[in-house]
Amino acid sequence: MTEKKQKSKSRISIRLDLSSKFWKTFLIVLAVFLTFAGPTYIVYVVFLKILKMDYVVSMASGFALFIVGLVLIWYLIKRKVIS
């Protein structure tokens, strides 16, 4: 059972090589974008203006983007990408 867990962890680490500067930068910028621009600009421009979604649905999706950004920041801190 532990071999399966090790193999799955190695597959994930191969996909997201956090030692590379590109992935570090990309994930930090994505986390910041989701945390700050997600609940504000994306909700207003994409959901309200372009897709003509209901206000409550767009606010809920903005909150979901904010939570995803916070989870990504938490993951990066846990992996010591952000010190």
Phi and psi in radians as a Rosetta constraint file:
Dihedral C 1 N 2 CA 2 C 2 CIRCULARHARMONIC -1.236 0.35
Dihedral N 2 CA 2 C 2 N 3 CIRCULARHARMONIC -0.483 0.35
Dihedral C 2 N 3 CA 3 C 3 CIRCULARHARMONIC -1.139 0.35
Dihedral N 3 CA 3 C 3 N 4 CIRCULARHARMONIC -0.679 0.35
Dihedral C 3 N 4 CA 4 C 4 CIRCULARHARMONIC -1.125 0.35
Dihedral N 4 CA 4 C 4 N 5 CIRCULARHARMONIC -0.721 0.35
Dihedral C 4 N 5 CA 5 C 5 CIRCULARHARMONIC -1.137 0.35
Dihedral N 5 CA 5 C 5 N 6 CIRCULARHARMONIC -0.701 0.35
Dihedral C 5 N 6 CA 6 C 6 CIRCULARHARMONIC -1.139 0.35
Dihedral N 6 CA 6 C 6 N 7 CIRCULARHARMONIC -0.727 0.35
Dihedral C 6 N 7 CA 7 C 7 CIRCULARHARMONIC -1.132 0.35
Dihedral N 7 CA 7 C 7 N 8 CIRCULARHARMONIC -0.711 0.35
Dihedral C 7 N 8 CA 8 C 8 CIRCULARHARMONIC -1.188 0.35
Dihedral N 8 CA 8 C 8 N 9 CIRCULARHARMONIC -0.657 0.35
Dihedral C 8 N 9 CA 9 C 9 CIRCULARHARMONIC -1.148 0.35
Dihedral N 9 CA 9 C 9 N 10 CIRCULARHARMONIC -0.673 0.35
Dihedral C 9 N 10 CA 10 C 10 CIRCULARHARMONIC -1.205 0.35
Dihedral N 10 CA 10 C 10 N 11 CIRCULARHARMONIC -0.595 0.35
Dihedral C 10 N 11 CA 11 C 11 CIRCULARHARMONIC -1.123 0.35
Dihedral N 11 CA 11 C 11 N 12 CIRCULARHARMONIC -0.745 0.35
Dihedral C 11 N 12 CA 12 C 12 CIRCULARHARMONIC -1.149 0.35
Dihedral N 12 CA 12 C 12 N 13 CIRCULARHARMONIC -0.751 0.35
Dihedral C 12 N 13 CA 13 C 13 CIRCULARHARMONIC -1.206 0.35
Dihedral N 13 CA 13 C 13 N 14 CIRCULARHARMONIC -0.465 0.35
Dihedral C 13 N 14 CA 14 C 14 CIRCULARHARMONIC -1.223 0.35
Dihedral N 14 CA 14 C 14 N 15 CIRCULARHARMONIC -0.712 0.35
Dihedral C 14 N 15 CA 15 C 15 CIRCULARHARMONIC -1.180 0.35
Dihedral N 15 CA 15 C 15 N 16 CIRCULARHARMONIC -0.715 0.35
Dihedral C 15 N 16 CA 16 C 16 CIRCULARHARMONIC -2.012 0.35
Dihedral N 16 CA 16 C 16 N 17 CIRCULARHARMONIC 1.495 0.35
Dihedral C 16 N 17 CA 17 C 17 CIRCULARHARMONIC -1.398 0.35
Dihedral N 17 CA 17 C 17 N 18 CIRCULARHARMONIC 1.674 0.35
Dihedral C 17 N 18 CA 18 C 18 CIRCULARHARMONIC -1.329 0.35
Dihedral N 18 CA 18 C 18 N 19 CIRCULARHARMONIC -0.018 0.35
Dihedral C 18 N 19 CA 19 C 19 CIRCULARHARMONIC -1.494 0.35
Dihedral N 19 CA 19 C 19 N 20 CIRCULARHARMONIC -0.252 0.35
Dihedral C 19 N 20 CA 20 C 20 CIRCULARHARMONIC -1.416 0.35
Dihedral N 20 CA 20 C 20 N 21 CIRCULARHARMONIC 2.439 0.35
Dihedral C 20 N 21 CA 21 C 21 CIRCULARHARMONIC -1.147 0.35
Dihedral N 21 CA 21 C 21 N 22 CIRCULARHARMONIC -0.586 0.35
Dihedral C 21 N 22 CA 22 C 22 CIRCULARHARMONIC -1.071 0.35
Dihedral N 22 CA 22 C 22 N 23 CIRCULARHARMONIC -0.879 0.35
Dihedral C 22 N 23 CA 23 C 23 CIRCULARHARMONIC -1.169 0.35
Dihedral N 23 CA 23 C 23 N 24 CIRCULARHARMONIC -0.654 0.35
Dihedral C 23 N 24 CA 24 C 24 CIRCULARHARMONIC -1.052 0.35
Dihedral N 24 CA 24 C 24 N 25 CIRCULARHARMONIC -0.868 0.35
Dihedral C 24 N 25 CA 25 C 25 CIRCULARHARMONIC -1.124 0.35
Dihedral N 25 CA 25 C 25 N 26 CIRCULARHARMONIC -0.789 0.35
Dihedral C 25 N 26 CA 26 C 26 CIRCULARHARMONIC -1.068 0.35
Dihedral N 26 CA 26 C 26 N 27 CIRCULARHARMONIC -0.798 0.35
Dihedral C 26 N 27 CA 27 C 27 CIRCULARHARMONIC -1.208 0.35
Dihedral N 27 CA 27 C 27 N 28 CIRCULARHARMONIC -0.610 0.35
Dihedral C 27 N 28 CA 28 C 28 CIRCULARHARMONIC -1.172 0.35
Dihedral N 28 CA 28 C 28 N 29 CIRCULARHARMONIC -0.782 0.35
Dihedral C 28 N 29 CA 29 C 29 CIRCULARHARMONIC -1.128 0.35
Dihedral N 29 CA 29 C 29 N 30 CIRCULARHARMONIC -0.706 0.35
Dihedral C 29 N 30 CA 30 C 30 CIRCULARHARMONIC -1.107 0.35
Dihedral N 30 CA 30 C 30 N 31 CIRCULARHARMONIC -0.748 0.35
Dihedral C 30 N 31 CA 31 C 31 CIRCULARHARMONIC -1.107 0.35
Dihedral N 31 CA 31 C 31 N 32 CIRCULARHARMONIC -0.765 0.35
Dihedral C 31 N 32 CA 32 C 32 CIRCULARHARMONIC -1.150 0.35
Dihedral N 32 CA 32 C 32 N 33 CIRCULARHARMONIC -0.734 0.35
Dihedral C 32 N 33 CA 33 C 33 CIRCULARHARMONIC -1.090 0.35
Dihedral N 33 CA 33 C 33 N 34 CIRCULARHARMONIC -0.796 0.35
Dihedral C 33 N 34 CA 34 C 34 CIRCULARHARMONIC -1.166 0.35
Dihedral N 34 CA 34 C 34 N 35 CIRCULARHARMONIC -0.647 0.35
Dihedral C 34 N 35 CA 35 C 35 CIRCULARHARMONIC -1.265 0.35
Dihedral N 35 CA 35 C 35 N 36 CIRCULARHARMONIC -0.752 0.35
Dihedral C 35 N 36 CA 36 C 36 CIRCULARHARMONIC -1.741 0.35
Dihedral N 36 CA 36 C 36 N 37 CIRCULARHARMONIC -0.774 0.35
Dihedral C 36 N 37 CA 37 C 37 CIRCULARHARMONIC -1.492 0.35
Dihedral N 37 CA 37 C 37 N 38 CIRCULARHARMONIC -0.443 0.35
Dihedral C 37 N 38 CA 38 C 38 CIRCULARHARMONIC -0.997 0.35
Dihedral N 38 CA 38 C 38 N 39 CIRCULARHARMONIC -0.952 0.35
Dihedral C 38 N 39 CA 39 C 39 CIRCULARHARMONIC -1.301 0.35
Dihedral N 39 CA 39 C 39 N 40 CIRCULARHARMONIC -0.240 0.35
Dihedral C 39 N 40 CA 40 C 40 CIRCULARHARMONIC -1.890 0.35
Dihedral N 40 CA 40 C 40 N 41 CIRCULARHARMONIC -1.312 0.35
Dihedral C 40 N 41 CA 41 C 41 CIRCULARHARMONIC -1.239 0.35
Dihedral N 41 CA 41 C 41 N 42 CIRCULARHARMONIC -0.710 0.35
Dihedral C 41 N 42 CA 42 C 42 CIRCULARHARMONIC -1.150 0.35
Dihedral N 42 CA 42 C 42 N 43 CIRCULARHARMONIC -0.736 0.35
Dihedral C 42 N 43 CA 43 C 43 CIRCULARHARMONIC -1.094 0.35
Dihedral N 43 CA 43 C 43 N 44 CIRCULARHARMONIC -0.820 0.35
Dihedral C 43 N 44 CA 44 C 44 CIRCULARHARMONIC -1.196 0.35
Dihedral N 44 CA 44 C 44 N 45 CIRCULARHARMONIC -0.915 0.35
Dihedral C 44 N 45 CA 45 C 45 CIRCULARHARMONIC -1.311 0.35
Dihedral N 45 CA 45 C 45 N 46 CIRCULARHARMONIC -0.943 0.35
Dihedral C 45 N 46 CA 46 C 46 CIRCULARHARMONIC -1.343 0.35
Dihedral N 46 CA 46 C 46 N 47 CIRCULARHARMONIC -0.931 0.35
Dihedral C 46 N 47 CA 47 C 47 CIRCULARHARMONIC -1.347 0.35
Dihedral N 47 CA 47 C 47 N 48 CIRCULARHARMONIC -0.764 0.35
Dihedral C 47 N 48 CA 48 C 48 CIRCULARHARMONIC -1.454 0.35
Dihedral N 48 CA 48 C 48 N 49 CIRCULARHARMONIC -0.768 0.35
Dihedral C 48 N 49 CA 49 C 49 CIRCULARHARMONIC -1.518 0.35
Dihedral N 49 CA 49 C 49 N 50 CIRCULARHARMONIC -0.835 0.35
Dihedral C 49 N 50 CA 50 C 50 CIRCULARHARMONIC -1.441 0.35
Dihedral N 50 CA 50 C 50 N 51 CIRCULARHARMONIC -0.886 0.35
Dihedral C 50 N 51 CA 51 C 51 CIRCULARHARMONIC -1.530 0.35
Dihedral N 51 CA 51 C 51 N 52 CIRCULARHARMONIC -0.163 0.35
Dihedral C 51 N 52 CA 52 C 52 CIRCULARHARMONIC 0.925 0.35
Dihedral N 52 CA 52 C 52 N 53 CIRCULARHARMONIC 0.802 0.35
Dihedral C 52 N 53 CA 53 C 53 CIRCULARHARMONIC -1.406 0.35
Dihedral N 53 CA 53 C 53 N 54 CIRCULARHARMONIC 2.830 0.35
Dihedral C 53 N 54 CA 54 C 54 CIRCULARHARMONIC -1.131 0.35
Dihedral N 54 CA 54 C 54 N 55 CIRCULARHARMONIC 2.613 0.35
Dihedral C 54 N 55 CA 55 C 55 CIRCULARHARMONIC -1.064 0.35
Dihedral N 55 CA 55 C 55 N 56 CIRCULARHARMONIC -0.764 0.35
Dihedral C 55 N 56 CA 56 C 56 CIRCULARHARMONIC -1.142 0.35
Dihedral N 56 CA 56 C 56 N 57 CIRCULARHARMONIC -0.730 0.35
Dihedral C 56 N 57 CA 57 C 57 CIRCULARHARMONIC -1.134 0.35
Dihedral N 57 CA 57 C 57 N 58 CIRCULARHARMONIC -0.716 0.35
Dihedral C 57 N 58 CA 58 C 58 CIRCULARHARMONIC -1.182 0.35
Dihedral N 58 CA 58 C 58 N 59 CIRCULARHARMONIC -0.643 0.35
Dihedral C 58 N 59 CA 59 C 59 CIRCULARHARMONIC -1.199 0.35
Dihedral N 59 CA 59 C 59 N 60 CIRCULARHARMONIC -0.657 0.35
Dihedral C 59 N 60 CA 60 C 60 CIRCULARHARMONIC -1.153 0.35
Dihedral N 60 CA 60 C 60 N 61 CIRCULARHARMONIC -0.698 0.35
Dihedral C 60 N 61 CA 61 C 61 CIRCULARHARMONIC -1.205 0.35
Dihedral N 61 CA 61 C 61 N 62 CIRCULARHARMONIC -0.601 0.35
Dihedral C 61 N 62 CA 62 C 62 CIRCULARHARMONIC -1.136 0.35
Dihedral N 62 CA 62 C 62 N 63 CIRCULARHARMONIC -0.689 0.35
Dihedral C 62 N 63 CA 63 C 63 CIRCULARHARMONIC -1.137 0.35
Dihedral N 63 CA 63 C 63 N 64 CIRCULARHARMONIC -0.672 0.35
Dihedral C 63 N 64 CA 64 C 64 CIRCULARHARMONIC -1.121 0.35
Dihedral N 64 CA 64 C 64 N 65 CIRCULARHARMONIC -0.710 0.35
Dihedral C 64 N 65 CA 65 C 65 CIRCULARHARMONIC -1.117 0.35
Dihedral N 65 CA 65 C 65 N 66 CIRCULARHARMONIC -0.674 0.35
Dihedral C 65 N 66 CA 66 C 66 CIRCULARHARMONIC -1.092 0.35
Dihedral N 66 CA 66 C 66 N 67 CIRCULARHARMONIC -0.768 0.35
Dihedral C 66 N 67 CA 67 C 67 CIRCULARHARMONIC -1.130 0.35
Dihedral N 67 CA 67 C 67 N 68 CIRCULARHARMONIC -0.726 0.35
Dihedral C 67 N 68 CA 68 C 68 CIRCULARHARMONIC -1.075 0.35
Dihedral N 68 CA 68 C 68 N 69 CIRCULARHARMONIC -0.714 0.35
Dihedral C 68 N 69 CA 69 C 69 CIRCULARHARMONIC -1.095 0.35
Dihedral N 69 CA 69 C 69 N 70 CIRCULARHARMONIC -0.737 0.35
Dihedral C 69 N 70 CA 70 C 70 CIRCULARHARMONIC -1.154 0.35
Dihedral N 70 CA 70 C 70 N 71 CIRCULARHARMONIC -0.677 0.35
Dihedral C 70 N 71 CA 71 C 71 CIRCULARHARMONIC -1.141 0.35
Dihedral N 71 CA 71 C 71 N 72 CIRCULARHARMONIC -0.701 0.35
Dihedral C 71 N 72 CA 72 C 72 CIRCULARHARMONIC -1.142 0.35
Dihedral N 72 CA 72 C 72 N 73 CIRCULARHARMONIC -0.704 0.35
Dihedral C 72 N 73 CA 73 C 73 CIRCULARHARMONIC -1.110 0.35
Dihedral N 73 CA 73 C 73 N 74 CIRCULARHARMONIC -0.750 0.35
Dihedral C 73 N 74 CA 74 C 74 CIRCULARHARMONIC -1.049 0.35
Dihedral N 74 CA 74 C 74 N 75 CIRCULARHARMONIC -0.736 0.35
Dihedral C 74 N 75 CA 75 C 75 CIRCULARHARMONIC -1.090 0.35
Dihedral N 75 CA 75 C 75 N 76 CIRCULARHARMONIC -0.752 0.35
Dihedral C 75 N 76 CA 76 C 76 CIRCULARHARMONIC -1.176 0.35
Dihedral N 76 CA 76 C 76 N 77 CIRCULARHARMONIC -0.635 0.35
Dihedral C 76 N 77 CA 77 C 77 CIRCULARHARMONIC -1.196 0.35
Dihedral N 77 CA 77 C 77 N 78 CIRCULARHARMONIC -0.722 0.35
Dihedral C 77 N 78 CA 78 C 78 CIRCULARHARMONIC -1.098 0.35
Dihedral N 78 CA 78 C 78 N 79 CIRCULARHARMONIC -0.664 0.35
Dihedral C 78 N 79 CA 79 C 79 CIRCULARHARMONIC -1.471 0.35
Dihedral N 79 CA 79 C 79 N 80 CIRCULARHARMONIC 0.057 0.35
Dihedral C 79 N 80 CA 80 C 80 CIRCULARHARMONIC 1.085 0.35
Dihedral N 80 CA 80 C 80 N 81 CIRCULARHARMONIC 0.547 0.35
Dihedral C 80 N 81 CA 81 C 81 CIRCULARHARMONIC -1.365 0.35
Dihedral N 81 CA 81 C 81 N 82 CIRCULARHARMONIC -0.687 0.35
Dihedral C 81 N 82 CA 82 C 82 CIRCULARHARMONIC -1.823 0.35
Dihedral N 82 CA 82 C 82 N 83 CIRCULARHARMONIC 2.162 0.35
